[in-house]
Amino acid sequence: FFPGETVSLLGPNGAGKSTLLKVIGGLLPASHGTVALDGTPIRRPSHAVVYVPQRSSVDWTFPVSVLDVVLMARALRRSRLLPYGEADRAVALQALEQVGMRQMAPYQIGALSGGQQQRVFLARALVQDGDVFLLDEPFTGVDVPTQELVVSLFRQLRERGKTIIYATHDLDLAARSSDRIMLLNRRLIAIGAPREVLTAANLRATCG
């Protein structure tokens, strides 16, 4: 993967998309081979690699506000013993403004819709400001405006030289928002520009 590019991972459930993202993010050990960023092996989570999980894997009943969720990204760069300051809150609120969620800052995260929750996760990712962004199914269960917001943020991050890798089932969104597509089904089927890999033969090998 290269700086300033967006790569989508396409494949059926159980194909290994989520596992690959977690290995890249240092959340799971690699079964073979190594993962490195700028030549340094990744063996544990790092502030340089931003991981955004699937919404279905999150406990939305946890009593935490939208602002608190975004502020969690600041904890990765500071001592956990220090309280958040006004500068931290200003950065978090600015990120919420960028995704159209500033007015929801005091709300409990579980009170939001699926699209709103995804926007909050994106705001937290922006605050973390890593070099690599890993997103697991960012388009699933969200409304069309949120899908378009995600695509727009991908474009902005790419222009800043960030690397974006995300898992999806949506062929159209992958084709529109990716520089390269990786087709997976427990093994690599194909990787390349959308027009090169989205062939009938490759899709049959990927999805059956």
Disulfide bonds with the S-S distance in Angstrom:
none
